[in-house]
Structure formats: structure tokens, C-alpha cells
Amino acid sequence: MEYSRHYELMDGVLHSDVVGFHSADYVTHFLDTCKLALIVELKEENLVVYRKSYIRVKVLPLGIHVEKFCEAFDLIEVQSLVDPAGFKNKKVILSVNKIDKSEGIIEKLVAYTNLIKDPFWYGEVVFILILSPMKTILRDHYEDLSRYIYNLVCAINQKYRSEDFLPIECKIWE
């Protein structure tokens, strides 16, 4: 991207009252770029003055509303996707995600696999993965990612399952 485009982009973003990023590193990089590319003044931590306007730069991590998440597990629609009786005396990890790379589904599956490699946790923790297709025109990308996730779940289940333990239950919620 040429410099004038960078300037236009930064100028446009700095016409906001608040600019949010997912991590402190992103905030730091943004502020450094502001100092290098534009004439800005840093009044205090994460407060930028640009063209006589004050812009607060914040860390706004992605998160969930815990109460709604807990309530969702009790919904009939969710209960129909899982078999609660099969999870008796087990810890349950419930993940509800859009099928999108930004959701970190693959990373969650890898982390869960590392968890159940530990004999202390093997057979004690099940992972319920409920996936919702994205409404997107990138159909090929969605199908490729869906296939990859499905194959990864199958491989993990095949490697770690036992007669009374199926590590991952994966459902598509249309």
C-alpha cells in the first residue's frame, strides 16, 4: 500500500471518538504508527489528539456474555444437539462458533488434544463443539474449512476414543 493510502486510512480511523483493538499489542502498534505517520499528540496513555479532536484508543478483546452462554446450554435447541446423559460425572467444554478462521476453532481443538494427552484429564473432559455456518459468499473457503475441522475432529476422536469415552462431539447448528 502506498503512503498516501496509509495516510487516508489512518486519517479516517482517527475521525472516531474511540478506536478499539483486540490486544494491547495492537493498541501499541497503532499508537506507534500514529506517531510515525501523522502529526498527533499523545495527551495521556491511549489518548490521541488529532486535528483538535480527542480519540481514546482502547483494548476491547473479543469475549462472550457469560450469562447468555450459560442460559444457552439449557435451551431445548442446544440440548437436542448434545447428549447430556453421556457427560455424567465429566467436565464439559462447550464451544459455540461460526465456521470461520477468526473463531480459533482449530487452535481450540489442538489445545483440547494437548489437555487430554495428560492422563489426569483423559476421559474426564469432553469437548462439545457446536458450529454455525457463516452467511458468506466465500462458499469454497467455508467448505474447505468445514472439511478440515471435520477431518481434525475425526482424527482426534479416532486416536483418543475408548469404549466409554468419545473426546469430541461436533454438531452443525443451522
Summary of the structure (lengths in Angstrom):
residues: 174
radius of gyration: 22.0
end to end distance: 38.8
largest distance: 67.8
contacts: 426
relative contact order: 0.11
helix: 45%
strand: 24%
